[in-house]
Structure formats: C-alpha cells, structure tokens
Amino acid sequence: PFIIISISSFIFGLIHWSLGLHGIIVAAIWGILPMIAMWKTGSVFPAIIAHYVTDFISFSQVIPYN
C-alpha cells in the first residue's frame, strides 16, 4: 500500500502542475489522505468527498489564504 499511495499521490500532484511547484507539492501531500481513506474503506467515495470539500473551501475562499 505504501508504494501505491506514494505513486498515486505523486501523480495527483503532477496533475496540478499549472499551480507551480508549490501546488504540486501541496497537492501530492494532500493527496495522501484521501488515498489512505480509500485504502482503509475500500471505496472511492471518501476520496471524492475529500476532493470536493477541498475544492469548495479553496474556490469559495471560506478560509482565506492571505
């Protein structure tokens, strides 16, 4: 599981290359948590929900990053 989670999180980070190096690193690190949840539950739905909540917070700026 460690290798699969690491590789998939790295690829998830690379998908966010348009955000720059910082975005790649943050996305890769953040991608670890949904992968662990998916591995533990055997379902993709925790990862989908985590991605939705993350995007919602980011795009709506409910938590400002400045």
Summary of the structure (lengths in Angstrom):
residues: 66
radius of gyration: 12.3
end to end distance: 35.9
largest distance: 36.6
contacts: 156
relative contact order: 0.12
helix: 83%
strand: 0%
